[in-house]
Amino acid sequence: EAIHRMTSRRIWQERRIDLPSYTYGKSSYLRAIYGKGSLTLLTLFRIMGEDNEKEFWRRWSNEFSFSYPYRADFIHQLSELMPLTDSSFVSALLSSTNSMDFSVESLKSKLIIDNAIDETNPDSSRYEITIDLRALYPAGYPVDLRVEFNDGSFRDSSILLQHGRTEVLFVSNSPANAAILDRNYKYAVDRNLLNNSLQL
C-alpha cells in the first residue's frame, strides 16, 4: 500500500482511473492503474467489508466469466453491496482527480462551570469537547471518528465531512486526550494518514 501511495501521488490530480487504457501514456498508465487504482479499489472494498467483497467477486465471476463488462457494470455491482450509499459515491471515487485528505486540526476540553456540579465529587464534572476537523475533497461517505478520554473510555461515531472545516462539539464526563479519524484506515486514498489523529 505504501508503494502505491508513493507512485500514484504525482498523478493523482492528473488522471482518472476509469478511462480506456489507450488514453494513458505508458508511465501514467502504470501509476494511475496500479498505483491510484489499487488504492481506490482498496478503499471501496474496505468500506464494503470482507463478506461483501467476497460476494462481489462471486457475482462478478458468475456474470462476466464469458462476457465483457463495462464501467457501468462494475459500478452497479459495487453499489449493490456498498452499505449506506448509491452508485454516485462509487462513480465519484473512480472518476476523481482530487487528492482526498482528512485531518484532526485541534482538540480541546473545557470544564463547564455549573452551580449544580458537586465540587467535592470529581465524577460530577462536565467538559465541553471541541474537535476541529478538516477534509479535502471527501467522497460523500461517512468517516469513523473515535474520541478517547482521560478515564480510559472512548466514543465512536461516524461523521459525514464536507470540504473544508467541520467542528464537532459535545459534552463528556471526562476530558478528551485523543481524536482519531478513520482509525481502521478504510480510506486508502487518503493522501496523508499521519494527520488523521491528534493526541494531547
Order of alpha helices (4+ residues) and beta strands (2+ residues): alpha-alpha-alpha-alpha-alpha-alpha-beta-beta-beta-beta-beta-beta-beta
